[in-house]
Amino acid sequence: MVRRLARRVITLSAVFLMVMAVLINSPALFYMATAMVATIAACALQAWLSVRGLRVERLSPPAVNIGEVVTVSMIVWSERRIKRPLIVIRDLLPPRLRIINETPSLPIAPAFDQPVQTRYSFRPIRRGRYKWSRVEIEGTDTLGLITMTREVDAEPAELIVYPAPLPLNLNLRPSGGIGTSEAESGRYRGSGIEPRGIREYQPGDPQRYVHWASSARSKGLMVKEFESGAGLAAYFFLQQTPQSDLGSQGMTSFEAACGHTKYLVDEFNKLGATVEFPSLEPEVKGRPSWDVRRQQIDEILATVMPDSSESLASEVLRTKSRWGGGGTIYLLISIQDAELPGLIAAHRENEWVCLVFDASDFGMVAARNNAAESAFIRQLEGAGAQVHVLPKVTQFREKQTARRRGLFGGVK
């Protein structure tokens, strides 16, 4: 505002002096006006050059969890032998990426013979995979009268934001399909002796399972994992049609489904259960370590979107070869699927758990085909499924999670 006002004052003064110079035939006033106009032109040229001939490289982390700090570094090279005033680099983040606590990058003055680095940070509060490449460069002249902006391509960046677990107060246990299950006795108190892998030590792990060789290499305690029980299996299916994503902003039903699934996966891992997403990933070969498997599942839950044209029942039936041998099937539902009761009744060899969202919890009071309607719930229960209507998750849950982590600031 101050720069714009100063530029207008100088321009109007130059025009006034030119007019007066003509009226009174004064060469001195004319020269003064010409000098002022030349000054404005020189400032405009310097500001224009300040945002040209620059090359920007961006460095950012590949993945973070919701609420974690993302620090992005930008290295700027000047490809012209000119002396530049201070410029400001702004990253043009994807509109879908919701962030808080953004810290702006500091102004820099790139030189031809030496790159200059600046950085900024933010905290993402929406899961997903995000890609961007454009940056906005703002430069000015030495006097600060003229400001120029320009968008250029920088080093492409890709960021995966993993969902935050949303706890559920439900007593859910995956069944073991064929054979007995030791889910109730825990991973280490079971009779299984087959090693599953090595992971970081967690409070409560028996000291006799510490893997000393790995602990010495990693400079932290590592423990051995063992198979627990016989074939515990949980298969997750999320309703992915666009109509099933209830709510227009904040915490939608699909975002809540991803958060609840993340929580359940972590809980089932404590029982040593196998967790799969038959419609979202190829068949899992072998038994990867939990660290590897957790990253795979995090990426699935971060990138899955409600954009499928296939009904939930069709997706489940299409992947029957993956779950047909037993195990527990978890269905996260927000709208009615008329084919589900018949599918569940026809496959009673599996245990079926339906986790249902109520449309009214997401501002959809008059929603058609609300899965929480009592008639549809009776159909599912009559077919043999356990049905749990999930508690309301408010659109402010993201802010509450941020506050628990000690975060403050507005949501963008």
C-alpha positions in Angstrom: 0.0 0.0 0.0 2.8 2.4 0.9 4.7 1.5 -2.2 1.7 2.1 -4.4 1.0 5.4 -2.8 4.6 6.6 -3.2 4.7 5.5 -6.8 1.5 7.5 -7.5 2.8 10.6 -5.7 6.0 10.6 -7.8 4.1 10.0 -11.0 1.6 12.8 -10.3 4.4 15.1 -9.3 6.2 14.4 -12.5 3.1 15.1 -14.6 2.4 18.3 -12.6 6.0 19.5 -13.2 5.8 18.8 -16.9 2.5 20.7 -17.2 3.9 23.7 -15.3 7.1 23.6 -17.3 5.1 23.9 -20.5 2.9 26.7 -19.1 5.7 28.9 -17.8 8.3 27.7 -20.3 10.7 26.6 -17.6 13.5 24.2 -18.8 14.5 23.5 -15.1 11.0 22.1 -14.2 11.0 20.0 -17.4 14.4 18.5 -16.5 13.2 17.8 -13.0 10.1 16.1 -14.3 12.1 14.1 -16.8 14.4 12.9 -14.0 11.5 11.7 -11.9 10.0 9.8 -14.9 13.4 8.3 -15.6 13.7 7.2 -11.9 10.3 5.4 -12.1 11.3 3.8 -15.4 14.7 2.6 -13.9 12.9 1.2 -10.9 10.4 -0.6 -13.1 13.3 -2.1 -15.1 15.2 -3.2 -12.0 12.1 -4.8 -10.5 11.4 -6.6 -13.9 14.9 -7.9 -14.0 14.9 -9.0 -10.4 12.4 -11.9 -11.2 14.0 -13.0 -14.4 16.9 -15.4 -15.0 16.4 -17.4 -11.9 16.5 -21.2 -11.4 14.8 -22.7 -8.3 15.4 -26.1 -6.8 13.0 -27.4 -4.1 13.8 -30.0 -1.4 11.0 -31.4 0.7 10.4 -34.6 2.7 8.6 -37.4 0.9 6.1 -38.3 3.6 4.8 -37.1 6.9 1.9 -37.8 9.3 -0.9 -35.3 9.8 0.2 -32.5 12.1 3.9 -33.0 11.6 6.2 -30.1 10.6 7.1 -30.0 6.9 10.2 -28.0 6.1 10.7 -27.1 2.5 14.0 -25.7 1.3 14.4 -23.7 -1.9 17.8 -23.1 -3.5 17.9 -20.2 -5.9 20.5 -19.6 -8.6 20.9 -16.4 -10.6 21.7 -17.1 -14.3 22.5 -13.5 -15.1 25.4 -11.3 -13.9 23.3 -8.7 -12.4 23.0 -7.3 -8.9 19.6 -8.1 -7.6 17.7 -6.6 -4.7 15.9 -8.8 -2.2 13.3 -11.2 -3.6 10.7 -13.4 -2.0 9.9 -16.9 -3.0 6.4 -18.3 -2.4 5.5 -21.9 -3.1 2.2 -22.4 -4.9 0.8 -25.3 -2.9 -2.1 -27.4 -4.2 -5.5 -25.9 -3.2 -6.6 -29.3 -1.7 -3.7 -29.3 0.7 -5.0 -27.9 4.0 -2.3 -26.5 6.3 -1.8 -24.6 9.5 1.2 -22.8 11.1 2.8 -21.7 7.8 6.0 -19.8 8.3 6.9 -17.6 5.3 10.3 -17.9 3.6 12.9 -15.1 4.3 13.8 -12.6 1.5 17.0 -13.4 -0.3 19.3 -11.7 -2.8 20.6 -14.4 -5.3 24.0 -13.8 -6.8 25.4 -15.2 -10.1 28.4 -17.1 -8.5 26.7 -18.4 -5.4 23.3 -20.1 -4.8 21.2 -18.9 -1.9 18.8 -21.0 0.2 15.6 -20.1 1.9 13.0 -22.2 3.6 9.5 -22.2 5.0 7.5 -24.7 7.0 3.9 -25.7 7.6 1.8 -28.5 9.2 -0.6 -30.5 6.9 -4.0 -31.4 8.4 -5.5 -33.3 5.4 -4.3 -36.7 4.2 -3.5 -37.4 0.6 -0.8 -37.4 -2.1 0.1 -33.9 -3.3 2.3 -32.8 -6.2 3.3 -29.2 -7.1 6.0 -27.5 -9.0 5.2 -23.8 -9.5 6.6 -21.0 -7.4 5.8 -17.3 -7.3 8.8 -14.9 -7.2 8.2 -11.3 -6.0 10.9 -8.7 -6.6 11.2 -5.0 -6.2 13.6 -2.2 -7.0 16.2 -0.7 -4.6 13.9 2.1 -3.6 11.0 -0.2 -3.1 8.7 1.7 -5.5 7.9 -1.0 -8.0 6.9 -4.6 -7.3 6.9 -7.4 -9.9 5.7 -11.0 -9.5 6.3 -14.0 -11.8 5.4 -17.7 -11.7 8.1 -20.2 -12.7 8.6 -23.9 -12.6 10.8 -25.3 -9.9 12.0 -28.8 -8.9 8.8 -30.9 -8.7 7.7 -31.9 -5.2 5.6 -34.8 -4.0 4.3 -35.1 -0.4 2.3 -38.0 1.0 0.4 -37.1 4.2 -0.6 -40.2 6.2 -3.9 -40.1 8.1 -4.1 -39.8 11.9 -5.7 -42.7 13.7 -9.2 -42.0 15.1 -9.8 -44.2 18.1 -12.9 -46.4 18.4 -14.3 -47.8 21.6 -15.4 -51.1 20.1 -14.4 -54.6 21.1 -13.4 -55.9 17.7 -11.3 -59.0 17.3 -10.3 -60.5 13.9 -11.1 -64.2 13.6 -8.6 -66.8 12.6 -10.5 -68.4 9.8 -9.7 -72.1 10.0 -8.2 -73.3 13.2 -7.8 -71.8 16.7 -6.9 -68.3 17.5 -4.7 -66.9 20.3 -5.7 -63.3 19.7 -6.7 -62.9 23.3 -3.3 -63.9 24.7 -1.3 -61.4 22.8 1.7 -61.7 20.4 4.4 -62.7 22.9 2.4 -64.9 25.2 1.2 -67.2 22.4 2.6 -70.5 21.4 4.0 -69.3 18.1 7.7 -69.5 17.7 8.1 -68.5 14.0 9.9 -65.1 13.8 8.0 -62.4 12.0 10.7 -59.7 11.9 12.5 -57.0 13.9 11.0 -53.7 15.0 11.7 -50.9 17.5 11.3 -51.6 21.2 8.0 -50.5 22.7 7.1 -50.2 26.4 6.0 -53.6 27.7 8.1 -55.7 25.3 9.9 -58.6 27.1 13.6 -58.0 27.5 14.4 -61.6 26.4 13.2 -60.7 22.9 15.7 -57.9 22.4 17.8 -58.4 19.3 21.1 -57.2 20.4 22.9 -57.2 17.1 20.3 -55.0 15.5 20.2 -52.8 18.6 23.9 -52.2 18.3 23.7 -51.2 14.6 20.7 -48.9 15.1 21.9 -47.4 18.4 18.4 -48.1 19.8 16.7 -51.1 21.3 15.2 -53.5 18.7 13.1 -56.6 19.5 12.1 -59.7 17.6 8.5 -60.2 16.5 6.9 -63.7 16.5 3.8 -65.1 14.8 0.9 -65.2 17.3 -1.8 -67.8 17.1 -3.1 -69.4 13.9 -3.9 -67.3 10.9 -5.6 -64.2 12.3 -6.9 -62.3 9.3 -8.7 -59.0 8.9 -9.9 -57.7 5.5 -10.9 -54.0 5.1 -13.2 -52.6 2.5 -14.1 -48.9 2.3 -17.1 -47.6 0.4 -15.6 -45.5 -2.3 -18.4 -44.2 -4.5 -18.6 -40.4 -4.7 -22.1 -40.5 -3.2 -20.7 -42.2 -0.1 -18.5 -39.3 0.9 -20.8 -37.5 3.2 -20.1 -33.9 4.3 -18.9 -30.9 2.3 -15.9 -29.8 4.3 -13.8 -30.6 7.3 -14.1 -34.2 8.5 -16.2 -36.0 5.9 -17.3 -39.6 6.3 -14.6 -40.9 4.0 -11.9 -39.1 5.9 -13.2 -40.5 9.1 -13.3 -44.0 7.6 -9.6 -43.7 6.8 -8.8 -42.5 10.3 -10.8 -45.3 12.0 -9.2 -47.9 9.7 -5.7 -46.6 10.6 -6.6 -47.0 14.3 -8.0 -50.6 13.8 -4.9 -51.7 11.8 -2.6 -50.5 14.6 -4.7 -52.4 17.2 -4.8 -55.6 15.1 -1.1 -55.5 14.6 -0.7 -55.8 18.4 -2.6 -59.1 18.1 -0.3 -60.3 15.3 -3.2 -60.3 12.8 -2.7 -60.2 9.0 -4.4 -57.1 7.6 -5.2 -56.7 3.9 -7.1 -54.4 1.6 -8.1 -56.8 -1.2 -9.7 -54.1 -3.5 -6.8 -51.6 -3.0 -3.6 -53.6 -3.2 -2.2 -56.7 -4.9 -2.0 -59.9 -2.9 0.5 -59.6 -0.1 3.3 -62.1 -0.5 4.9 -63.6 2.6 4.9 -61.8 5.9 6.8 -58.6 5.7 8.0 -56.9 8.9 5.5 -54.6 10.6 7.5 -51.5 9.7 7.3 -52.4 6.0 3.7 -53.4 6.2 2.7 -50.2 8.1 4.2 -48.0 5.5 2.3 -49.9 2.8 -1.0 -49.5 4.6 -0.3 -45.8 5.4 0.2 -45.1 1.7 -3.0 -46.9 0.9 -5.0 -44.9 3.4 -3.3 -41.7 2.4 -4.0 -42.0 -1.3 -7.4 -43.8 -1.6 -10.2 -41.5 -2.8 -14.0 -41.9 -3.0 -14.0 -42.0 -6.8 -15.0 -45.6 -7.7 -17.9 -46.3 -10.0 -18.2 -49.9 -8.5 -20.5 -50.6 -5.6 -19.1 -51.9 -2.3 -20.7 -55.3 -2.7 -19.3 -55.7 -6.2 -15.8 -54.9 -5.0 -16.1 -57.4 -2.1 -17.4 -60.2 -4.4 -14.8 -59.5 -7.1 -12.0 -60.2 -4.5 -13.5 -63.3 -3.1 -10.4 -65.3 -3.9 -8.5 -63.2 -1.3 -10.9 -63.6 1.7 -12.9 -66.7 0.8 -10.9 -69.0 3.2 -12.1 -67.3 6.4 -11.2 -64.3 8.4 -13.1 -61.2 9.4 -14.3 -58.7 6.8 -14.7 -55.1 7.9 -17.0 -52.9 5.8 -17.0 -49.1 6.4 -20.4 -47.9 5.1 -22.1 -44.6 4.8 -24.9 -45.2 2.3 -27.1 -48.3 1.7 -26.0 -51.0 -0.7 -28.9 -53.3 -1.5 -26.6 -56.2 -2.5 -24.7 -56.3 0.8 -27.2 -58.3 3.0 -27.4 -61.1 0.3 -23.6 -61.2 0.0 -23.1 -61.5 3.7 -25.8 -64.2 4.1 -24.2 -66.2 1.3 -20.8 -66.2 3.0 -21.4 -67.0 6.6 -18.1 -68.9 6.8 -16.6 -65.4 7.3 -17.2 -63.1 10.1 -18.7 -59.8 8.9 -18.4 -56.5 10.8 -20.2 -53.4 9.4 -19.0 -50.1 10.7 -21.7 -47.6 9.8 -21.6 -43.8 9.6 -24.8 -41.8 10.2 -25.4 -39.2 7.5 -26.9 -36.8 10.1 -23.5 -36.6 11.8 -22.1 -34.9 8.7 -24.8 -32.4 8.1 -26.8 -34.6 5.8 -30.1 -34.7 7.7 -32.3 -35.6 4.7 -29.7 -37.8 3.0 -31.1 -40.6 0.8 -30.1 -44.2 1.5 -28.6 -43.4 4.9 -26.8 -46.6 6.0 -27.7 -45.9 9.6 -31.4 -46.3 9.0 -32.8 -49.0 11.3 -34.4 -51.0 8.5 -31.1 -51.4 6.6 -29.3 -52.2 9.9 -31.8 -55.0 10.6 -31.2 -56.4 7.1 -27.4 -56.6 7.8 -27.9 -58.1 11.2 -30.4 -60.6 9.9 -27.8 -61.7 7.3 -25.4 -62.4 10.1 -23.2 -59.3 10.3 -22.2 -57.4 13.4 -23.3 -53.8 13.0 -21.8 -50.8 14.8 -23.0 -47.3 14.2 -19.9 -45.2 14.7 -19.8 -42.1 17.0 -19.9 -38.7 15.5 -16.5 -37.2 14.4 -16.8 -33.4 14.3 -15.1 -31.4 11.5 -13.0 -29.8 14.3 -11.2 -33.1 15.0 -8.3 -32.0 12.9 -7.9 -28.8 15.0 -8.3 -30.8 18.2 -5.5 -33.2 17.1 -3.3 -30.2 16.3 -4.0 -28.6 19.8 -3.0 -31.9 21.5 0.3 -31.7 19.6 0.8 -28.2 20.9 -0.1 -26.5 17.6 -1.8 -23.1 17.2 -2.8 -21.0 14.3 -5.5 -20.6 11.8 -6.5 -23.3 9.3 -5.9 -22.4 5.7 
